């Protein structure tokens, strides 16, 4: 895909609502959390591959979030930034346990769902 086709695709549907940054974050959490749920509930032969892919995406998202909250110019309150950074550390460790088969993805799903709830209630995810 080239730049022209990407631009056409981006502007093809003017009725689509403009998303806020909070709304974009919500959608990312929702998409990845849905993949985690679906993969952790799957019992077919491709279940582990799907779970590993969902965990990879979740870890990448959390690492990006932790990198952002670690920046001095981040506008969030210091205590919230510290909590989010800690959740990243927990997510990284727990993900390894899920991949090794010693834990389930339930805690990761619960954390993401809580973050989504916060994004939805504190100003709305539009």
Phi and psi in degrees as GROMACS dihedral restraints (atoms count N, CA, C in turn):
[ dihedral_restraints ]
;  ai    aj    ak    al  type     phi  dphi    fc
    3     4     5     6     1  -101.3    20    10
    4     5     6     7     1   177.5    20    10
    6     7     8     9     1   -61.3    20    10
    7     8     9    10     1   -38.0    20    10
    9    10    11    12     1   -63.9    20    10
   10    11    12    13     1   -45.0    20    10
   12    13    14    15     1   -68.8    20    10
   13    14    15    16     1   -32.8    20    10
   15    16    17    18     1   -65.5    20    10
   16    17    18    19     1   -41.2    20    10
   18    19    20    21     1   -65.2    20    10
   19    20    21    22     1   -42.0    20    10
   21    22    23    24     1   -62.4    20    10
   22    23    24    25     1   -44.0    20    10
   24    25    26    27     1   -63.0    20    10
   25    26    27    28     1   -40.9    20    10
   27    28    29    30     1   -65.7    20    10
   28    29    30    31     1   -35.7    20    10
   30    31    32    33     1  -102.3    20    10
   31    32    33    34     1     6.9    20    10
   33    34    35    36     1   -69.1    20    10
   34    35    36    37     1   -28.9    20    10
   36    37    38    39     1  -121.1    20    10
   37    38    39    40     1    85.2    20    10
   39    40    41    42     1   -68.3    20    10
   40    41    42    43     1   -15.8    20    10
   42    43    44    45     1   -76.5    20    10
   43    44    45    46     1   -15.5    20    10
   45    46    47    48     1   -67.3    20    10
   46    47    48    49     1   133.5    20    10
   48    49    50    51     1   -68.4    20    10
   49    50    51    52     1   149.8    20    10
   51    52    53    54     1   -77.3    20    10
   52    53    54    55     1   132.6    20    10
   54    55    56    57     1   -94.3    20    10
   55    56    57    58     1   142.8    20    10
   57    58    59    60     1   -80.3    20    10
   58    59    60    61     1   169.9    20    10
   60    61    62    63     1   -61.1    20    10
   61    62    63    64     1   -40.8    20    10
   63    64    65    66     1   -62.0    20    10
   64    65    66    67     1   -41.1    20    10
   66    67    68    69     1   -65.5    20    10
   67    68    69    70     1   -38.1    20    10
   69    70    71    72     1   -65.6    20    10
   70    71    72    73     1   -42.7    20    10
   72    73    74    75     1   -61.5    20    10
   73    74    75    76     1   -43.8    20    10
   75    76    77    78     1   -58.9    20    10
   76    77    78    79     1   -47.3    20    10
   78    79    80    81     1   -61.9    20    10
   79    80    81    82     1   -38.8    20    10
   81    82    83    84     1   -64.6    20    10
   82    83    84    85     1   -48.2    20    10
   84    85    86    87     1   -59.2    20    10
   85    86    87    88     1   -43.0    20    10
   87    88    89    90     1   -63.2    20    10
   88    89    90    91     1   -45.3    20    10
   90    91    92    93     1   -62.6    20    10
   91    92    93    94     1   -47.3    20    10
   93    94    95    96     1   -69.7    20    10
   94    95    96    97     1   -39.6    20    10
   96    97    98    99     1   -64.3    20    10
   97    98    99   100     1   -38.9    20    10
   99   100   101   102     1   -61.5    20    10
  100   101   102   103     1   -42.6    20    10
  102   103   104   105     1   -63.1    20    10
  103   104   105   106     1   -41.4    20    10
  105   106   107   108     1   -61.3    20    10
  106   107   108   109     1   -45.7    20    10
  108   109   110   111     1   -61.3    20    10
  109   110   111   112     1   -51.0    20    10
  111   112   113   114     1   -60.9    20    10
  112   113   114   115     1   -43.4    20    10
  114   115   116   117     1   -69.6    20    10
  115   116   117   118     1   -37.4    20    10
  117   118   119   120     1   -74.6    20    10
  118   119   120   121     1   -22.6    20    10
  120   121   122   123     1   -90.8    20    10
  121   122   123   124     1   -14.4    20    10
  123   124   125   126     1   -71.8    20    10
  124   125   126   127     1   143.2    20    10
  126   127   128   129     1  -123.5    20    10
  127   128   129   130     1    11.8    20    10
  129   130   131   132     1   -86.9    20    10
  130   131   132   133     1  -177.7    20    10
  132   133   134   135     1   -67.1    20    10
  133   134   135   136     1   -18.6    20    10
  135   136   137   138     1  -100.1    20    10
  136   137   138   139     1    10.9    20    10
  138   139   140   141     1   -60.3    20    10
  139   140   141   142     1   -45.4    20    10
  141   142   143   144     1   -66.7    20    10
  142   143   144   145     1   -40.0    20    10
  144   145   146   147     1   -62.3    20    10
  145   146   147   148     1   -42.3    20    10
  147   148   149   150     1   -66.2    20    10
  148   149   150   151     1   -40.1    20    10
  150   151   152   153     1   -65.0    20    10
  151   152   153   154     1   -44.1    20    10
  153   154   155   156     1   -61.3    20    10
  154   155   156   157     1   -40.6    20    10
  156   157   158   159     1   -65.7    20    10
  157   158   159   160     1   -43.5    20    10
  159   160   161   162     1   -64.4    20    10
  160   161   162   163     1   -40.9    20    10
  162   163   164   165     1   -67.0    20    10
  163   164   165   166     1   -39.1    20    10
  165   166   167   168     1   -58.4    20    10
  166   167   168   169     1   -47.7    20    10
  168   169   170   171     1   -64.5    20    10
  169   170   171   172     1   -40.3    20    10
  171   172   173   174     1   -63.8    20    10
  172   173   174   175     1   -43.1    20    10
  174   175   176   177     1   -64.8    20    10
  175   176   177   178     1   -40.1    20    10
  177   178   179   180     1   -61.7    20    10
  178   179   180   181     1   -43.8    20    10
  180   181   182   183     1   -61.3    20    10
  181   182   183   184     1   -47.4    20    10
  183   184   185   186     1   -66.3    20    10
  184   185   186   187     1   -36.0    20    10
  186   187   188   189     1   -65.3    20    10
  187   188   189   190     1   -41.1    20    10
  189   190   191   192     1   -64.0    20    10
  190   191   192   193     1   -41.0    20    10
  192   193   194   195     1   -63.8    20    10
  193   194   195   196     1   -44.5    20    10
  195   196   197   198     1   -63.4    20    10
  196   197   198   199     1   -40.2    20    10
  198   199   200   201     1   -61.9    20    10
  199   200   201   202     1   -39.3    20    10
  201   202   203   204     1   -68.4    20    10
  202   203   204   205     1   -45.0    20    10
  204   205   206   207     1   -73.1    20    10
  205   206   207   208     1   -15.4    20    10
  207   208   209   210     1   -80.3    20    10
  208   209   210   211     1   -15.2    20    10
  210   211   212   213     1   -71.2    20    10
  211   212   213   214     1   136.3    20    10
  213   214   215   216     1   -60.7    20    10
  214   215   216   217     1   -29.7    20    10
  216   217   218   219     1   -84.2    20    10
  217   218   219   220     1     1.6    20    10
  219   220   221   222     1   -62.8    20    10
  220   221   222   223     1   133.2    20    10
  222   223   224   225     1   -85.4    20    10
  223   224   225   226     1    -4.3    20    10
  225   226   227   228     1   -71.9    20    10
  226   227   228   229     1   154.1    20    10
  228   229   230   231     1   -59.7    20    10
  229   230   231   232     1   146.0    20    10
  231   232   233   234     1   -55.7    20    10
  232   233   234   235     1   -41.8    20    10
  234   235   236   237     1   -64.8    20    10
  235   236   237   238     1   -40.6    20    10
  237   238   239   240     1   -66.0    20    10
  238   239   240   241     1   -41.4    20    10
  240   241   242   243     1   -59.8    20    10
  241   242   243   244     1   -42.4    20    10
  243   244   245   246     1   -65.0    20    10
  244   245   246   247     1   -40.6    20    10
  246   247   248   249     1   -65.0    20    10
  247   248   249   250     1   -42.8    20    10
  249   250   251   252     1   -64.3    20    10
  250   251   252   253     1   -38.9    20    10
  252   253   254   255     1   -64.0    20    10
  253   254   255   256     1   -41.8    20    10
  255   256   257   258     1   -62.7    20    10
  256   257   258   259     1   -42.4    20    10
  258   259   260   261     1   -60.7    20    10
  259   260   261   262     1   -35.2    20    10
  261   262   263   264     1   -61.4    20    10
  262   263   264   265     1   -46.5    20    10
  264   265   266   267     1   -60.7    20    10
  265   266   267   268     1   -44.1    20    10
  267   268   269   270     1   -61.4    20    10
  268   269   270   271     1   -44.8    20    10
  270   271   272   273     1   -59.6    20    10
  271   272   273   274     1   -42.6    20    10
  273   274   275   276     1   -63.1    20    10
  274   275   276   277     1   -46.2    20    10
  276   277   278   279     1   -67.8    20    10
  277   278   279   280     1   -46.4    20    10
  279   280   281   282     1   -66.3    20    10
  280   281   282   283     1   -33.7    20    10
  282   283   284   285     1   -61.3    20    10
  283   284   285   286     1   -40.3    20    10
  285   286   287   288     1   -61.9    20    10
  286   287   288   289     1   -38.7    20    10
  288   289   290   291     1   -65.8    20    10
  289   290   291   292     1   -40.1    20    10
  291   292   293   294     1   -63.6    20    10
  292   293   294   295     1   -45.3    20    10
  294   295   296   297     1   -65.7    20    10
  295   296   297   298     1   -28.6    20    10
  297   298   299   300     1   -85.2    20    10
  298   299   300   301     1    -5.8    20    10
  300   301   302   303     1    86.1    20    10
  301   302   303   304     1    10.5    20    10
  303   304   305   306     1   -97.9    20    10
  304   305   306   307     1     0.3    20    10
  306   307   308   309     1  -151.5    20    10
  307   308   309   310     1   165.2    20    10
  309   310   311   312     1  -102.1    20    10
  310   311   312   313     1   169.2    20    10
  312   313   314   315     1   -82.8    20    10
  313   314   315   316     1     2.4    20    10
  315   316   317   318     1   -55.8    20    10
  316   317   318   319     1   -44.0    20    10
  318   319   320   321     1   -63.6    20    10
  319   320   321   322     1   -38.5    20    10
  321   322   323   324     1   -65.4    20    10
  322   323   324   325     1   -42.1    20    10
  324   325   326   327     1   -64.2    20    10
  325   326   327   328     1   -43.0    20    10
  327   328   329   330     1   -62.4    20    10
  328   329   330   331     1   -42.9    20    10
  330   331   332   333     1   -61.6    20    10
  331   332   333   334     1   -49.6    20    10
  333   334   335   336     1   -61.2    20    10
  334   335   336   337     1   -40.1    20    10
  336   337   338   339     1   -63.9    20    10
  337   338   339   340     1   -39.7    20    10
  339   340   341   342     1   -64.2    20    10
  340   341   342   343     1   -41.7    20    10
  342   343   344   345     1   -63.1    20    10
  343   344   345   346     1   -43.1    20    10
  345   346   347   348     1   -60.8    20    10
  346   347   348   349     1   -41.4    20    10
  348   349   350   351     1   -60.4    20    10
  349   350   351   352     1   -43.3    20    10
  351   352   353   354     1   -64.8    20    10
  352   353   354   355     1   -40.7    20    10
  354   355   356   357     1   -65.6    20    10
  355   356   357   358     1   -35.2    20    10
  357   358   359   360     1   -73.4    20    10
  358   359   360   361     1   -39.0    20    10
  360   361   362   363     1   -86.7    20    10
  361   362   363   364     1   -28.4    20    10
  363   364   365   366     1   -92.7    20    10
  364   365   366   367     1    71.5    20    10
  366   367   368   369     1   104.4    20    10
  367   368   369   370     1    -7.6    20    10
  369   370   371   372     1    82.5    20    10
  370   371   372   373     1   145.4    20    10
  372   373   374   375     1  -105.5    20    10
  373   374   375   376     1    92.2    20    10
